[in-house]
Amino acid sequence: MEEQEASFVIIGGGIAGVSCAEGLQCLCPEEKTILLTASPVVKRVTNVVPLTKMLAKFDVEEITPDSVEQESLIVIQDPVASINSSNHTVTSISGRIFRYKKLCVCTGGVPRLISTNEHVIGIRDTESVASFQKRVANSQRIVVVGNGGIATEIVYELTGVEIVWVIKDNHISAPFIDPGAAEFFQDSLKQGKLKTEDKKPIKRKVYTVSGAETVSGGAALGPDWHTNYNLHGKSSFKSKVNVEYNCEVSAVLNPEEVDESCKIVDEKWPVYVKLTNGRTYGCDLIVSATGVVPNSDIVFTDGKQFDLAEDKGIRVNEQMETNVMDIFAAGDVCTPVWELAPHWFQMRLWTQAHQMGSYVAKTMHASLINQPVLQDFCFELFTHVTNFFGYNVVILGLFNAQKLGQNYSCLLRVTPGVEYLKIVMKEGRMQGAVLIGDTDLEEMCENLILNQLDLTNLENDLLNPDIDMDDYFD
Ligand code: FAD
């Protein structure tokens, strides 16, 4: 059987795996690295634009594996079937064996589907979006289930189709924003969203490898994934969104399973969703955007297994090491179990996949040469930049008062249609911020969260538009 050897073997060609490979190339280009991936395209972070010390915007490029390759970095499209940690080997589906000194698992996550019904679709990779696009074109009504970033983007992007948005919270986009910010976005929903030509230009360019085959098991999509796809339904109207708050899907039913207990039946639909609030909707398609489950089902042939966290992520310590000797993990597949910094927590986002991938390269290299490494500063503060309903959104620290219990207050500044600013304070110190619109306050907020300056006497002025606080702290 063919056998290859490398100092480092990485499993997974998503943002985490590729960032790790690139990091290793910078740190020790003399050491051979092999990256094994299941998909014919890999993802790379590019055009990094720092907004502050810790906050950066970047593009995500989908590229062919050979564009990442360097003299001592080989990328092989051959999914991994099993690991033998005693022999330090990995065996691929095609039967090839790869011997490693240090191994990193970056296998991402798989969509958590609410049902296996054929009309339920999860969006994860290029293939699932392509299939989604085809099905949208033939749809009059779509039910979107979930309240995270992906669901929010889908609801925003879909046109020409009636949408029923099922969310378990009492306001939209709850993982990222609070009820006030949700209210700020309501106008975008009520007005049938902005027309394509009204939208602000998309500042992040998305590159796609033309003609690249799509296969399942590919890397998760990155930001602006929807800009390459026309998500237009059968109808001529812009959009109609009906949000069903505080409920979940209790059943997905085929037409023959619908009875009088389901208080509907307007006309025949291919599939129905029964909600916990008693309503039932017929629709053409159900989008299950209820998050991902870490892809941690990795087979060991030497009886070992990974310690998994409750969310099925592979537990990693502050060096990104798993419980199995010489095996590290990074990105969506892992769950950090170190003592987290007060203003950081895990959210399975591309920012963290990139940060973890770059950092694990350092810890793998340090482990190879037996040197200590200090944890990266990026794990001091949660940061995320995104775009909801055409607005720039920057979120920092404990933006939804995570970890703070009841003991906090919020400062707000809202200009409808322009900006929404929320600052979370505890005992006179800034804990987190949500900045929607072009606010230019990200640097000030980042500094104040990190340095925990006592702002008791300044709280009233912090968001006063007539006072240049940024200048004040300079
Ligand atoms: P992935 O990107 O999932 O990569 C996993 C890799 O492992 C793939 O290359 C896969 O082929 C490979 N693999 C799996 N099993 C094997 C195996 N057995 N052998 C070899 N290779 C294997 N985040 C944001 O921050 N902003 C956004 O706007 C945003 N939008 C999103 C939109 C959608 C529709 C989705 C699904 C996700 C979005 N995310 C967003 C989340 C973000 O995409 C993920 O957090 C991030 O891509 C995770 O990167 P990763 O490298 O850990 O995993």
Residues whose N, C-alpha, C, O or C-beta is under 5 A from the ligand:
A	BS01	FAD	I11 G12 G13 G14 I15 A16 G17 L36 T37 A38 S39 D78 P79 V80 C106 T107 G108 G109 I123 R124 I150 G217 G218 A219 A220 L221 G222 P223 D224 A330 G331 D332 V333 R348 L349 W350 T351 A353
